[in-house]
Amino acid sequence: MALMLALSDTGCTRAPQGVPPVRTFTGHQSAVNSVAYSPDGEFVLSGSCDKTLKLWNILTGEEVRTFTGHTDIVWSVAYSPDGRYALSGSKDKTMKLWDIETGNEIRSFSGHEDSVNTVAFSPDGRWALSGSADKTMRLWDVETGELKRTFGGFKDSVKTVAFSPDGEFAVTGCANGALELWDVDAGEKIRSFEGPHSSLKSAKFTPDGLYLLSGGWDARMRLWEVSTGKQVRIYTGHRSAVKSVAISPDGKLALSAGRDRTIRLWEIETGKEIRLFSGHTDIVWSVAFSPDRRLAVSGSEDGTLKLWELGLPQVR
């Protein structure tokens, strides 16, 4: 990714603070911990403290179906690259695979000894990662449910996992602030990202795999160079912990969601905050870009999802 770009290249201009949501999705009976856009941009998946997943129609705001089967809080959800399946991680110590079309549970992945905090599909959809409060990350074969590898050595709960765009590497972020890069096939740690970390909640690769963006309890986002582990940039603006980060499909922009009940849009290259979105009445746990980057969806402790217009030109 060529990070050198001007604000005009993003198509953004500064808007008044506190842009309101376009739509609010209600139906969950408790906090919404995780949201994920479908690859075609028509649906959103959510996971909640009410032990369910829900699928929503973005255009109408209607609830399409509810996925039931977990026996405790659903912390994390992910869409498969082909849009046919969903993954969920739960406090009940399991990860589950679901059929999006029917809402049926296909299989449950068991083996973690504590809450499954975070899940991710590989870019080809063949593999899944799970991170747990048992201080491990595990790699699973999605089709068979077989555990391929357990990554250990963590000193605290694994709060976030993500595959690199080529699927060869993974990043983990832990409650103790450790941010680490792993070789997925070899099961070996490549490097730690050294810096002033706080407890980490979210980390994502840029689309070209050259950088990582992380967010944590110190109310900051940080950009890291993958090849060297060096910190490139700090993004400041939130008044309290950053709970979720997302990167636009073109790699130019980032979203952050915070304990301060706001969502913020940033230019990655300059670190400039472009817009602030407000409307949730409690902590915002999760945020995601639409595939065309024109919209964002968020999930909150207030039990709702909200849809936001970002004011950006469509990426073709």
Secondary structure as GFF3:
##gff-version 3
##sequence-region A 1 316
A	DSSP	alpha_helix	7	10	.	.	.	ID=ss1
A	DSSP	beta_strand	23	25	.	.	.	ID=ss2
A	DSSP	beta_strand	32	37	.	.	.	ID=ss3
A	DSSP	beta_strand	43	48	.	.	.	ID=ss4
A	DSSP	beta_strand	53	57	.	.	.	ID=ss5
A	DSSP	beta_strand	63	67	.	.	.	ID=ss6
A	DSSP	beta_strand	74	79	.	.	.	ID=ss7
A	DSSP	beta_strand	85	90	.	.	.	ID=ss8
A	DSSP	beta_strand	95	99	.	.	.	ID=ss9
A	DSSP	beta_strand	105	109	.	.	.	ID=ss10
A	DSSP	beta_strand	116	121	.	.	.	ID=ss11
A	DSSP	beta_strand	127	132	.	.	.	ID=ss12
A	DSSP	beta_strand	137	141	.	.	.	ID=ss13
A	DSSP	beta_strand	147	151	.	.	.	ID=ss14
A	DSSP	beta_strand	158	163	.	.	.	ID=ss15
A	DSSP	beta_strand	169	174	.	.	.	ID=ss16
A	DSSP	beta_strand	179	183	.	.	.	ID=ss17
A	DSSP	beta_strand	188	192	.	.	.	ID=ss18
A	DSSP	beta_strand	200	205	.	.	.	ID=ss19
A	DSSP	beta_strand	211	216	.	.	.	ID=ss20
A	DSSP	beta_strand	220	225	.	.	.	ID=ss21
A	DSSP	beta_strand	231	236	.	.	.	ID=ss22
A	DSSP	beta_strand	242	247	.	.	.	ID=ss23
A	DSSP	beta_strand	253	258	.	.	.	ID=ss24
A	DSSP	beta_strand	262	267	.	.	.	ID=ss25
A	DSSP	beta_strand	273	278	.	.	.	ID=ss26
A	DSSP	beta_strand	284	289	.	.	.	ID=ss27
A	DSSP	beta_strand	295	300	.	.	.	ID=ss28
A	DSSP	beta_strand	305	309	.	.	.	ID=ss29
###
